[in-house]
């Protein structure tokens, strides 16, 4: 059985890596000033942050079912018998449901859809692991089992730099944004039960990043060597400095750098930083 791996654009995998491993990508969309763009194909992160500035909050949308259906049809024509689709969390997007519906309609194709229950490069870790297994001859059952095992040690924490941005998106009340701003609160967020929820409130950016480092250290102590991603919202220099510091502190962890692209960046805001990891 020949198995393909597909993910959506919010995994923010580099195009070269997707091409190298043969990972398909279905884009989500973002609408800015009435114009709709597919992220990663029509709108990259750099241009997105230049466009949005402090203006009206963009709107995001999941891929239409037809995008997945066409992808599955093409894979079948290219000789694939099965496909494992890794989507961002079903708690924050209907992408998972769209993939499932398209899979139900697919002919001559065994479609499995894996709810990553997370997003960004952590979602990408699932797709990369699955693609490497598929190249080694693994079928959909083996791949889905491995992804479920990965989920046991997968975690990520995000620091939101701009509380007003969350408030504009309806994820924080005006009063909370005002009070948080006065106190310089930097809320740590994480995924729990498939949705983004507060984890802790930290007074400063430096302390928030230090707390995330501490959480990584606890994960390493419990699970051993990890692979991790430093993720930033238009703060590449800050991400590079943080990654260098983390590499010195945790030599048993393999670090990479990624970013919050247009869709996730819309909800978290410019300046956000995150760190996610999973057991090697």
C-alpha positions, 0 to 999 in steps of 0.5 A: 500500500502506498500512503500519502501525507497531507496537512494544512497550511497552519503547520507552517512547514517550509516549502522545501521540506514539504517537497523533500518529504512529499507532504501535500498542503491544503491552504486556509484563507485570510481576508484583509480589507475585503480581499481573500488570500490563501496563506502560504501560497498567495500570502506569506507571513512577512507580507501579512504582518506588513499589511495588517499593522494596527488596522481592522482584524482580518478574518480567517476561513477553513478550506472548502471540502472541494480542496480536499476532494480534489487533492484525494482525487489527484493522489489516487491518480498518482498511484496512492492507495491511502492518505493520512491528513493531519489538521490543526485542532478541530476545536479552533477550526472546521478544517478537520470536519471538511477533511473527514467529509471529503474523505467520506466521498473519496473513491478508491482511497483509504482516507484517515484524518488525524486531529492534531489538537494543536497547530503550527510547527507542532502540527508539522511534527506529526506530518513530518514523522508520518511522511518519513514513515510512509517513505519507509513503507508504513501503511495508514494504520501504523502511521495513525498509531504513531501519531497517537503515541506522539500526542502523549508528549506533544505540548506547546505554550504561547506568550501573547504580546498584545492583549488588545489584539486578543480583545479585538478578536473577541477572546478577551474582554475590554476590562481584562485587556485594560487591566492586563495592559496596566499590569504588563500581564503576559498571559501564557496560553496552551491547547487544552481539550482542543481549544486555546485557553489561558495557562498562567498569567506572568507579569513580564515578557522575560518571565513568561519566556523563562516559565516556558523554558522551565516547562520544557525542562520538566518535559525533558526530565520526564520524557528524555530527548525531545524535538522542539520549535521556537515559534514567533509572530514577526520577531525573527531576531528574538526567536534566533536569540531564544533558540541559541539560549535554549540550545545551550541550556538543553543540548538533548533537545533538537530545536528548529525555528518556525513562525505564526503565519497569517491565520494563526497570527490573526488570532495571536497577534504580532509579537507573540512567541511560542515553544512547542515540543514532542518526544523524539 
